[in-house]
Amino acid sequence: MNWNQLLQPDLILCGSILNLTPEIIQQYQLKGLILDVDETLVPVSVAFASNELQDWVNQIRPLVKLWLVSNNISENRIGSIARSLNLPYYFSAAKPSRRKIRQALQQMDLPPHEVAMVGDRLFTDIIAGNRLGMFSILVEPIVHPDTAMRSHPIRNFEVFISEILGASITPKKRRVTNLNKTSGE
């Protein structure tokens, strides 16, 4: 798998994870979602799920199995968020390592191609999902309004490098690439 394939999300959503609708999930025949936590579900400075996020999870839960997989090393923080959503979780995942994502897939009892890896970072979430042959979804980061900057330097750098390596990262529209991935294990 070359860099272009590793860094290319299958779907790029304009906006946050809250724009991942039941219609999109059904359109791509997804049976599970593995969700990043920091800036995908909540701002880094927040240790609980918003009412809006709880409503989204309750709307999505009947359609797919859900699991949280975070690189954050604080079990207390990630566990608090997971409990507020009533979801299972792994913390300290070291993505793009596949180990804890594989464990979540085993617990979900689903093949990788039926599960989406959803996150806000190309070099962790998207690479990890693509390495496993999962459907990868890039969302825009959720940041706390008090600390929000006009740009995200790390994400902007990732997008810049990804485009140099051949990935097409266009956050202003939805894009779909290969739906028939093979596992990269």
Backbone hydrogen bonds in HBPLUS format (Angstrom, degrees):
<---DONOR---> <-ACCEPTOR-->    atom                        ^
c    i                          cat <-CA-CA->   ^        H-A-AA   ^      H-
h    n   atom  resd res      DA  || num        DHA   H-A  angle D-A-AA Bond
n    s   type  num  typ     dist DA aas  dist angle  dist       angle   num
A0006-LEU N   A0002-ASN O   2.95 MM   4  6.25 154.5  2.02 152.8 161.2     1
A0007-LEU N   A0003-TRP O   2.95 MM   4  6.02 155.1  2.01 153.7 158.3     2
A0008-GLN N   A0004-ASN O   3.10 MM   4  5.94 124.9  2.42 141.1 152.8     3
A0010-ASP N   A0136-SER O   2.91 MM 126  5.15 132.4  2.14 123.2 137.3     4
A0011-LEU N   A0136-SER O   3.03 MM 125  6.42 142.8  2.18 157.0 164.8     5
A0138-LEU N   A0011-LEU O   2.92 MM 127  6.35 158.5  1.96 162.7 167.3     6
A0013-LEU N   A0138-LEU O   2.93 MM 125  6.26 167.0  1.95 173.0 177.3     7
A0140-GLU N   A0015-GLY O   2.95 MM 125  5.18 168.3  1.97 142.5 138.6     8
A0019-ASN N   A0016-SER O   2.98 MM   3  5.82 168.1  1.99 122.8 126.6     9
A0020-LEU N   A0017-ILE O   2.84 MM   3  5.36 164.0  1.86 121.9 124.5    10
A0024-ILE N   A0021-THR O   3.12 MM   3  5.28 120.3  2.50  99.6 113.3    11
A0025-ILE N   A0021-THR O   3.09 MM   4  6.43 166.2  2.11 155.7 159.2    12
A0026-GLN N   A0022-PRO O   2.91 MM   4  6.10 160.7  1.95 150.5 155.5    13
A0027-GLN N   A0023-GLU O   2.82 MM   4  5.92 152.5  1.89 143.2 151.7    14
A0028-TYR N   A0024-ILE O   3.15 MM   4  6.40 153.1  2.23 152.6 156.6    15
A0030-LEU N   A0025-ILE O   3.09 MM   5  5.47 168.7  2.11 159.9 159.6    16
A0029-GLN N   A0026-GLN O   3.04 MM   3  4.79 159.9  2.09 101.7 107.2    17
A0031-LYS N   A0114-GLU O   2.74 MM  83  5.45 173.0  1.74 158.3 160.7    18
A0065-LYS N   A0031-LYS O   2.93 MM  34  6.36 161.2  1.96 139.5 139.1    19
A0032-GLY N   A0114-GLU O   3.29 MM  82  6.51 136.6  2.49 147.4 144.9    20
A0116-ALA N   A0032-GLY O   2.96 MM  84  6.37 157.3  2.01 144.0 144.7    21
A0033-LEU N   A0065-LYS O   2.81 MM  32  6.27 152.3  1.88 163.7 173.1    22
A0067-TRP N   A0033-LEU O   3.09 MM  34  6.51 142.1  2.24 159.3 165.1    23
A0034-ILE N   A0116-ALA O   2.81 MM  82  6.13 170.7  1.82 169.4 171.9    24
A0118-VAL N   A0034-ILE O   2.87 MM  84  6.13 170.9  1.88 169.3 171.0    25
A0035-LEU N   A0067-TRP O   2.81 MM  32  6.16 163.7  1.83 163.1 167.4    26
A0069-VAL N   A0035-LEU O   2.94 MM  34  6.00 161.9  1.98 145.0 148.8    27
A0036-ASP N   A0118-VAL O   2.95 MM  82  6.18 160.4  1.99 172.4 178.5    28
A0040-THR N   A0037-VAL O   3.14 MM   3  5.24 148.4  2.24 111.4 120.3    29
A0041-LEU N   A0037-VAL O   2.78 MM   4  5.00 172.3  1.79 142.7 144.8    30
A0042-VAL N   A0037-VAL O   3.32 MM   5  6.38 161.0  2.36 152.2 153.8    31
A0039-GLU N   A0042-VAL O   2.65 MM   3  5.12 158.0  1.70 166.4 159.2    32
A0142-ILE N   A0039-GLU O   2.65 MM 103  4.59 152.7  1.72 122.6 132.6    33
A0046-VAL N   A0043-PRO O   3.08 MM   3  5.49 166.2  2.10 121.8 122.9    34
A0054-GLN N   A0050-SER O   2.92 MM   4  6.22 161.7  1.96 153.3 158.6    35
A0055-ASP N   A0051-ASN O   2.89 MM   4  6.12 155.6  1.95 148.4 154.9    36
A0056-TRP N   A0052-GLU O   3.00 MM   4  6.27 152.8  2.08 141.8 149.3    37
A0057-VAL N   A0053-LEU O   2.88 MM   4  6.19 166.1  1.90 158.4 160.8    38
A0058-ASN N   A0054-GLN O   2.97 MM   4  6.17 161.9  2.00 148.5 153.6    39
A0059-GLN N   A0055-ASP O   2.96 MM   4  6.17 138.5  2.14 141.8 153.1    40
A0059-GLN N   A0056-TRP O   3.07 MM   3  5.06 125.2  2.38  95.2 109.8    41
A0060-ILE N   A0056-TRP O   2.93 MM   4  6.18 148.3  2.03 151.5 160.6    42
A0061-ARG N   A0057-VAL O   2.74 MM   4  5.67 157.7  1.79 157.8 163.0    43
A0063-LEU N   A0060-ILE O   2.83 MM   3  5.53 151.9  1.91 127.5 136.3    44
A0064-VAL N   A0060-ILE O   3.37 MM   4  6.58 148.5  2.48 152.9 161.3    45
A0068-LEU N   A0088-PRO O   3.03 MM  20  6.31 167.1  2.05 145.7 149.9    46
A0090-TYR N   A0068-LEU O   2.85 MM  22  6.22 137.2  2.04 140.5 154.0    47
A0070-SER N   A0090-TYR O   2.95 MM  20  6.28 165.7  1.97 151.9 155.3    48
A0093-ALA N   A0070-SER O   2.88 MM  23  5.68 160.4  1.92 133.8 139.3    49
A0092-SER N   A0072-ASN O   2.78 MM  20  5.16 152.8  1.85 140.1 140.3    50
A0078-ILE N   A0074-SER O   3.04 MM   4  6.27 173.9  2.05 164.0 162.5    51
A0079-GLY N   A0075-GLU O   2.75 MM   4  5.48 151.7  1.83 139.5 149.1    52
A0080-SER N   A0076-ASN O   3.01 MM   4  6.01 147.7  2.12 135.4 143.8    53
A0081-ILE N   A0077-ARG O   3.08 MM   4  6.41 158.4  2.13 151.1 156.1    54
A0082-ALA N   A0078-ILE O   2.87 MM   4  6.07 165.3  1.89 150.8 155.5    55
A0083-ARG N   A0079-GLY O   2.83 MM   4  5.97 159.3  1.87 148.2 153.8    56
A0084-SER N   A0080-SER O   2.99 MM   4  6.18 150.1  2.08 141.2 149.5    57
A0085-LEU N   A0081-ILE O   3.15 MM   4  6.45 128.3  2.43 140.5 153.6    58
A0085-LEU N   A0082-ALA O   3.11 MM   3  5.17 138.3  2.29  97.0 108.9    59
A0086-ASN N   A0082-ALA O   2.76 MM   4  5.79 110.2  2.26 136.3 155.9    60
A0087-LEU N   A0082-ALA O   2.94 MM   5  5.06 162.5  1.97 136.6 142.5    61
A0097-SER N   A0094-ALA O   2.88 MM   3  5.53 159.4  1.92 123.6 124.9    62
A0102-ARG N   A0098-ARG O   2.78 MM   4  5.92 158.9  1.82 162.8 168.8    63
A0103-GLN N   A0099-ARG O   3.08 MM   4  6.40 151.8  2.16 142.2 150.1    64
A0104-ALA N   A0100-LYS O   3.00 MM   4  6.20 153.3  2.07 138.0 144.5    65
A0105-LEU N   A0101-ILE O   2.88 MM   4  6.18 158.2  1.93 150.8 156.9    66
A0106-GLN N   A0102-ARG O   2.88 MM   4  6.17 155.6  1.94 150.4 156.9    67
A0107-GLN N   A0103-GLN O   2.95 MM   4  6.23 158.1  2.00 148.3 154.2    68
A0108-MET N   A0104-ALA O   2.86 MM   4  6.08 146.6  1.98 147.1 156.8    69
A0109-ASP N   A0105-LEU O   2.91 MM   4  6.03 123.6  2.24 136.9 151.8    70
A0110-LEU N   A0105-LEU O   3.43 MM   5  5.90 161.7  2.47 151.5 156.4    71
A0109-ASP N   A0106-GLN O   3.10 MM   3  4.92 136.0  2.30  92.7 105.4    72
A0114-GLU N   A0111-PRO O   3.04 MM   3  5.73 162.7  2.07 124.3 129.9    73
A0115-VAL N   A0112-PRO O   3.03 MM   3  5.31 166.4  2.04 116.8 120.0    74
A0135-PHE N   A0115-VAL O   3.13 MM  20  6.18 160.3  2.17 146.6 148.8    75
A0117-MET N   A0135-PHE O   2.84 MM  18  6.28 144.5  1.96 150.6 162.3    76
A0137-ILE N   A0117-MET O   2.91 MM  20  6.13 167.6  1.92 160.0 158.8    77
A0119-GLY N   A0137-ILE O   3.06 MM  18  6.49 162.9  2.09 170.8 175.5    78
A0139-VAL N   A0119-GLY O   2.94 MM  20  5.92 156.5  2.00 139.4 145.7    79
A0126-ILE N   A0121-ARG O   3.20 MM   5  6.59 162.7  2.23 152.5 157.7    80
A0127-ILE N   A0122-LEU O   3.10 MM   5  6.27 144.2  2.23 153.5 161.5    81
A0128-ALA N   A0124-THR O   3.06 MM   4  5.99 159.5  2.11 142.3 148.9    82
A0129-GLY N   A0125-ASP O   3.00 MM   4  6.19 168.0  2.01 151.7 155.0    83
A0130-ASN N   A0126-ILE O   2.88 MM   4  5.98 167.4  1.90 154.4 158.5    84
A0131-ARG N   A0127-ILE O   2.86 MM   4  5.97 153.5  1.93 152.0 159.1    85
A0132-LEU N   A0129-GLY O   3.14 MM   3  5.35 137.9  2.33 100.4 111.8    86
A0134-MET N   A0129-GLY O   2.94 MM   5  5.04 160.7  1.98 154.8 148.4    87
A0133-GLY N   A0130-ASN O   3.11 MM   3  5.02 157.5  2.16 101.3 108.4    88
A0147-THR N   A0144-HIS O   2.98 MM   3  5.45 142.4  2.13 113.3 123.9    89
A0148-ALA N   A0144-HIS O   2.87 MM   4  5.75 113.9  2.32 150.8 168.9    90
A0156-ASN N   A0152-HIS O   2.79 MM   4  5.89 169.7  1.80 168.1 171.8    91
A0157-PHE N   A0153-PRO O   2.96 MM   4  6.03 153.4  2.03 141.5 148.3    92
A0158-GLU N   A0154-ILE O   2.93 MM   4  6.23 156.7  1.99 149.5 156.1    93
A0159-VAL N   A0155-ARG O   2.88 MM   4  6.16 161.3  1.92 157.9 162.1    94
A0160-PHE N   A0156-ASN O   2.96 MM   4  6.12 161.7  1.99 146.3 151.6    95
A0161-ILE N   A0157-PHE O   2.92 MM   4  6.15 170.2  1.93 156.9 158.6    96
A0162-SER N   A0158-GLU O   2.84 MM   4  5.91 160.8  1.87 148.4 154.8    97
A0163-GLU N   A0159-VAL O   2.94 MM   4  6.12 158.4  1.99 151.8 156.5    98
A0164-ILE N   A0160-PHE O   3.12 MM   4  6.40 151.4  2.20 144.5 152.5    99
A0165-LEU N   A0161-ILE O   2.97 MM   4  6.26 148.3  2.07 148.0 157.0   100
A0167-ALA N   A0162-SER O   2.91 MM   5  5.32 152.6  1.98 150.7 143.1   101
A0166-GLY N   A0163-GLU O   3.14 MM   3  4.99 157.0  2.19  97.3 104.1   102
A0173-LYS N   A0170-THR O   3.45 MM   3  6.33 171.8  2.46 127.3 127.3   103
